[in-house]
Each structure stands twice: as structure tokens, then as C-alpha cells.
């Protein structure tokens, strides 16, 4: 049992150390900026949808 766990840990380490391609700092910054911009755009869209639905519901309930 112990030997199996140690083998798994060593294989995981070797995979991360030698077989994984890590992004460069510039790639990481570009990806983070893309995610940040996409998050802001999506949150603005959700805010606009919320405002429209809120206005619509207030219009419906003010008639009643």
C-alpha cells in the first residue's frame, strides 16, 4: 500500500516536472487580461439584463 502511494507521488511529480508545458509570464499575463476583460463584459451584460427585468417587473406591478 505504501509503495503504491509513493509510486503515484513520484509519477505525479515527474509528470509535472518534465512533461507539463508551463506558460511564460507574458502568456500568463495575456490570459489573465483576457479573463478579466471577459468577466467585466459578462458582468455588464448581466447588470443590464437585471436592470431591464427590474424595470419590466416594476412596470407590470405598478399597473395592478
PyMOL CGO cylinders between C-alpha atoms (Angstrom):
from pymol import cmd
from pymol.cgo import CYLINDER

trace = [
    CYLINDER, 0.00, 0.00, 0.00, 2.71, 2.48, 1.00, 0.3, 1, 1, 1, 1, 1, 1,
    CYLINDER, 2.71, 2.48, 1.00, 4.80, 1.62, -2.04, 0.3, 1, 1, 1, 1, 1, 1,
    CYLINDER, 4.80, 1.62, -2.04, 1.85, 2.29, -4.35, 0.3, 1, 1, 1, 1, 1, 1,
    CYLINDER, 1.85, 2.29, -4.35, 1.28, 5.73, -2.85, 0.3, 1, 1, 1, 1, 1, 1,
    CYLINDER, 1.28, 5.73, -2.85, 4.96, 6.63, -3.16, 0.3, 1, 1, 1, 1, 1, 1,
    CYLINDER, 4.96, 6.63, -3.16, 4.99, 5.43, -6.76, 0.3, 1, 1, 1, 1, 1, 1,
    CYLINDER, 4.99, 5.43, -6.76, 1.94, 7.59, -7.54, 0.3, 1, 1, 1, 1, 1, 1,
    CYLINDER, 1.94, 7.59, -7.54, 3.57, 10.63, -5.92, 0.3, 1, 1, 1, 1, 1, 1,
    CYLINDER, 3.57, 10.63, -5.92, 6.79, 10.12, -7.88, 0.3, 1, 1, 1, 1, 1, 1,
    CYLINDER, 6.79, 10.12, -7.88, 4.90, 9.66, -11.16, 0.3, 1, 1, 1, 1, 1, 1,
    CYLINDER, 4.90, 9.66, -11.16, 2.84, 12.80, -10.47, 0.3, 1, 1, 1, 1, 1, 1,
    CYLINDER, 2.84, 12.80, -10.47, 5.98, 14.77, -9.71, 0.3, 1, 1, 1, 1, 1, 1,
    CYLINDER, 5.98, 14.77, -9.71, 7.70, 13.53, -12.89, 0.3, 1, 1, 1, 1, 1, 1,
    CYLINDER, 7.70, 13.53, -12.89, 4.62, 14.42, -14.93, 0.3, 1, 1, 1, 1, 1, 1,
    CYLINDER, 4.62, 14.42, -14.93, 4.50, 17.94, -13.54, 0.3, 1, 1, 1, 1, 1, 1,
    CYLINDER, 4.50, 17.94, -13.54, 8.25, 18.48, -13.74, 0.3, 1, 1, 1, 1, 1, 1,
    CYLINDER, 8.25, 18.48, -13.74, 9.15, 17.03, -17.13, 0.3, 1, 1, 1, 1, 1, 1,
    CYLINDER, 9.15, 17.03, -17.13, 6.03, 16.56, -19.25, 0.3, 1, 1, 1, 1, 1, 1,
    CYLINDER, 6.03, 16.56, -19.25, 3.94, 19.64, -18.47, 0.3, 1, 1, 1, 1, 1, 1,
    CYLINDER, 3.94, 19.64, -18.47, 4.49, 22.79, -20.51, 0.3, 1, 1, 1, 1, 1, 1,
    CYLINDER, 4.49, 22.79, -20.51, 4.16, 25.79, -18.24, 0.3, 1, 1, 1, 1, 1, 1,
    CYLINDER, 4.16, 25.79, -18.24, 3.17, 29.16, -19.72, 0.3, 1, 1, 1, 1, 1, 1,
    CYLINDER, 3.17, 29.16, -19.72, 5.64, 32.01, -19.81, 0.3, 1, 1, 1, 1, 1, 1,
    CYLINDER, 5.64, 32.01, -19.81, 4.99, 35.12, -17.77, 0.3, 1, 1, 1, 1, 1, 1,
    CYLINDER, 4.99, 35.12, -17.77, 3.81, 37.10, -20.80, 0.3, 1, 1, 1, 1, 1, 1,
    CYLINDER, 3.81, 37.10, -20.80, 1.41, 34.31, -21.82, 0.3, 1, 1, 1, 1, 1, 1,
    CYLINDER, 1.41, 34.31, -21.82, 0.08, 34.18, -18.28, 0.3, 1, 1, 1, 1, 1, 1,
    CYLINDER, 0.08, 34.18, -18.28, -0.46, 37.95, -18.17, 0.3, 1, 1, 1, 1, 1, 1,
    CYLINDER, -0.46, 37.95, -18.17, -2.22, 37.92, -21.56, 0.3, 1, 1, 1, 1, 1, 1,
    CYLINDER, -2.22, 37.92, -21.56, -4.50, 35.08, -20.47, 0.3, 1, 1, 1, 1, 1, 1,
    CYLINDER, -4.50, 35.08, -20.47, -5.30, 36.81, -17.18, 0.3, 1, 1, 1, 1, 1, 1,
    CYLINDER, -5.30, 36.81, -17.18, -6.17, 40.04, -19.03, 0.3, 1, 1, 1, 1, 1, 1,
    CYLINDER, -6.17, 40.04, -19.03, -8.47, 38.15, -21.40, 0.3, 1, 1, 1, 1, 1, 1,
    CYLINDER, -8.47, 38.15, -21.40, -10.26, 36.50, -18.47, 0.3, 1, 1, 1, 1, 1, 1,
    CYLINDER, -10.26, 36.50, -18.47, -10.55, 39.85, -16.67, 0.3, 1, 1, 1, 1, 1, 1,
    CYLINDER, -10.55, 39.85, -16.67, -11.99, 41.61, -19.73, 0.3, 1, 1, 1, 1, 1, 1,
    CYLINDER, -11.99, 41.61, -19.73, -14.42, 38.75, -20.43, 0.3, 1, 1, 1, 1, 1, 1,
    CYLINDER, -14.42, 38.75, -20.43, -15.56, 38.78, -16.79, 0.3, 1, 1, 1, 1, 1, 1,
    CYLINDER, -15.56, 38.78, -16.79, -16.20, 42.53, -16.89, 0.3, 1, 1, 1, 1, 1, 1,
    CYLINDER, -16.20, 42.53, -16.89, -18.16, 42.25, -20.16, 0.3, 1, 1, 1, 1, 1, 1,
    CYLINDER, -18.16, 42.25, -20.16, -20.28, 39.38, -18.86, 0.3, 1, 1, 1, 1, 1, 1,
    CYLINDER, -20.28, 39.38, -18.86, -20.98, 41.19, -15.58, 0.3, 1, 1, 1, 1, 1, 1,
    CYLINDER, -20.98, 41.19, -15.58, -22.06, 44.32, -17.51, 0.3, 1, 1, 1, 1, 1, 1,
    CYLINDER, -22.06, 44.32, -17.51, -24.41, 42.21, -19.65, 0.3, 1, 1, 1, 1, 1, 1,
    CYLINDER, -24.41, 42.21, -19.65, -25.90, 40.62, -16.52, 0.3, 1, 1, 1, 1, 1, 1,
    CYLINDER, -25.90, 40.62, -16.52, -26.28, 44.07, -14.91, 0.3, 1, 1, 1, 1, 1, 1,
    CYLINDER, -26.28, 44.07, -14.91, -28.12, 45.41, -17.97, 0.3, 1, 1, 1, 1, 1, 1,
    CYLINDER, -28.12, 45.41, -17.97, -30.39, 42.35, -18.04, 0.3, 1, 1, 1, 1, 1, 1,
    CYLINDER, -30.39, 42.35, -18.04, -31.12, 42.81, -14.33, 0.3, 1, 1, 1, 1, 1, 1,
    CYLINDER, -31.12, 42.81, -14.33, -31.99, 46.48, -14.79, 0.3, 1, 1, 1, 1, 1, 1,
    CYLINDER, -31.99, 46.48, -14.79, -34.30, 45.69, -17.74, 0.3, 1, 1, 1, 1, 1, 1,
    CYLINDER, -34.30, 45.69, -17.74, -36.10, 42.88, -15.90, 0.3, 1, 1, 1, 1, 1, 1,
    CYLINDER, -36.10, 42.88, -15.90, -36.39, 45.03, -12.78, 0.3, 1, 1, 1, 1, 1, 1,
    CYLINDER, -36.39, 45.03, -12.78, -37.89, 47.89, -14.80, 0.3, 1, 1, 1, 1, 1, 1,
    CYLINDER, -37.89, 47.89, -14.80, -40.25, 45.48, -16.57, 0.3, 1, 1, 1, 1, 1, 1,
    CYLINDER, -40.25, 45.48, -16.57, -41.46, 43.93, -13.30, 0.3, 1, 1, 1, 1, 1, 1,
    CYLINDER, -41.46, 43.93, -13.30, -41.98, 47.34, -11.70, 0.3, 1, 1, 1, 1, 1, 1,
    CYLINDER, -41.98, 47.34, -11.70, -44.00, 48.38, -14.76, 0.3, 1, 1, 1, 1, 1, 1,
    CYLINDER, -44.00, 48.38, -14.76, -46.19, 45.27, -14.54, 0.3, 1, 1, 1, 1, 1, 1,
    CYLINDER, -46.19, 45.27, -14.54, -46.79, 45.52, -10.77, 0.3, 1, 1, 1, 1, 1, 1,
    CYLINDER, -46.79, 45.52, -10.77, -47.44, 49.27, -10.81, 0.3, 1, 1, 1, 1, 1, 1,
    CYLINDER, -47.44, 49.27, -10.81, -50.43, 48.62, -13.11, 0.3, 1, 1, 1, 1, 1, 1,
    CYLINDER, -50.43, 48.62, -13.11, -52.03, 46.20, -10.66, 0.3, 1, 1, 1, 1, 1, 1,
]
cmd.load_cgo(trace, "trace")
